[in-house]
Amino acid sequence: MIPDLSGTGEAASAKEDTKDKSMALHTQARAELWLGKTMLGEWVKDCVWSQTG
């Protein structure tokens, strides 16, 4: 099973398509922090959900 991690793959934002790949998840990560979450935490949830679903 291959999880579709938040902010990557089919779930990626079109606005994140930048030439500077070091900033590829910057907007997503900042939004997660505003909501009191982290990208790594959301990715762990995605992996757990993909295994149980």
N, C-alpha and C positions, 0 to 999 in steps of 0.2 A: 504494500500500500504506500502511495506517495502523497503526502499531505500538500495542499495548496496553501502555503504560508501567507498570512496577511501581508499585503503590500508587495507581493512578488507574484510572478507568473500571471495567471488570468485575473488575479485580484489586484494587480498593480494599477496605479493611477496613471492616466495618460499624461498628466502634468509632470510626473516624475521622470519622463523620458528625456533625460538631459545628456549632453555630451560629456559632462564631468561626472563620471560614474562614482566618484567618492561622495557625491551629494545625492545619490540615487534615492535613498530612503529618508532624507532629511525632513521633508514636510510631514511624512507619515509618522516618524519618530517624535517630532515636536507635538503633533496633534495627540498622540498617545500620552505624552507627558502631561499635557493640559488636562487630560481626562483621568490622571492619576494612575496610568498604566505604563508598561514598558513594552518595547517591541519584542524583546526576548520572552517576556511573560506571555504575550499573546501568541508567539510561535509555539511555546510549550503547550498552551491550550489547544492550538490547532493540531498539534501532533497527537495529543491525548484523544481529542474528539475524533480524529481520523481512524484511530485504532479501535475505539469503542463503537463507532457508528457503522 
